[in-house]
Amino acid sequence: MSDKRGDNEAAILLELIRNRHGHRIDPDQLDDLREAVDGVARAAESMRSVRLENSDEPRFIFVPYREEE
């Protein structure tokens, strides 16, 4: 997976936001949204780069707290 895919994904998401909510967003807010969407796209790209098998389990074991009597 390349950085280009993440950039393209971020551009598509930003365009979607602009189309749906552009009339309520000023240019400064749009710049802030661009940074946030870029961060989300980079995080999604990182998660997609990790290959998991169906048998992979979480790296932690959950042990519920049981109050002693």
C-alpha positions in Angstrom: 0.0 0.0 0.0 1.4 3.4 -0.9 1.1 6.8 0.6 -0.6 7.8 -2.7 -3.6 5.6 -1.7 -3.9 7.4 1.7 -3.6 10.8 0.0 -6.3 9.8 -2.5 -8.6 8.5 0.3 -8.1 11.7 2.3 -9.0 13.8 -0.7 -12.2 11.8 -1.3 -13.2 12.0 2.3 -12.5 15.8 2.4 -14.6 16.3 -0.8 -17.4 14.3 0.8 -17.3 16.5 3.9 -17.2 19.6 1.7 -20.2 18.5 -0.4 -22.3 17.6 2.6 -21.3 20.4 5.0 -19.4 23.0 3.0 -22.1 25.7 3.5 -21.4 25.6 7.2 -17.6 25.4 7.1 -15.3 28.4 6.8 -11.8 28.1 5.2 -10.0 27.9 8.5 -12.2 25.1 9.7 -11.7 23.3 6.3 -7.9 23.5 6.9 -8.3 21.9 10.3 -10.5 19.3 8.8 -8.0 18.5 6.1 -5.3 17.9 8.8 -7.7 15.7 10.8 -8.8 13.7 7.7 -5.1 13.2 6.6 -4.4 11.8 10.1 -7.3 9.4 9.9 -6.3 8.3 6.4 -2.7 7.7 7.6 -3.9 5.7 10.6 -6.2 3.6 8.4 -3.3 2.9 6.0 -1.2 1.8 9.0 -3.9 -0.6 10.2 -4.4 -2.0 6.8 -0.7 -2.8 6.4 -0.8 -5.3 9.3 -1.8 -8.7 8.0 -3.9 -10.9 10.3 -4.9 -14.5 10.0 -8.3 -15.6 11.1 -6.7 -17.5 14.0 -4.8 -14.4 15.3 -5.8 -13.4 18.8 -5.5 -10.2 20.8 -2.1 -9.5 22.4 -3.7 -9.2 25.8 -5.8 -11.4 28.0 -8.8 -9.7 29.7 -9.1 -10.7 33.4 -12.1 -9.1 35.1 -11.7 -7.7 38.5 -13.4 -9.7 41.2 -13.7 -8.0 44.6 -12.5 -10.2 47.4 -15.0 -11.0 50.1 
